[in-house]
């Protein structure tokens, strides 16, 4: 690889602030999304049978500032699986994981 800058992307995480309502419940937290090369993203999204749950499991690797009933909710797979049981939540998280791959932050 010629560009040394790109080495830093191999372990990069995207912070994506989320604030949405689903079924009358407000979900507000900062998602930690794994940055992947276009080829990996294409594999995740274009394979026949690709679904939202699979995309979220592959790309959502954590979260911050997620509170439930005033208590911090640490990221773990069992909590994520509880959320993925609802197709609307899975779809919203999947869209955010994909969109985050294309979001560029402008520096001053």
ABEGO torsion letter per residue (X at the ends): XABAAAAAAAABBBBBBBBBBBGGBBBBBBBBBBBBBAAAAAAAAABBGBBAAAAAAAABAEBBGBBBGGBBBBBBAAAAAAAAABAAAAAAAAAAAAAAAABBBBBX
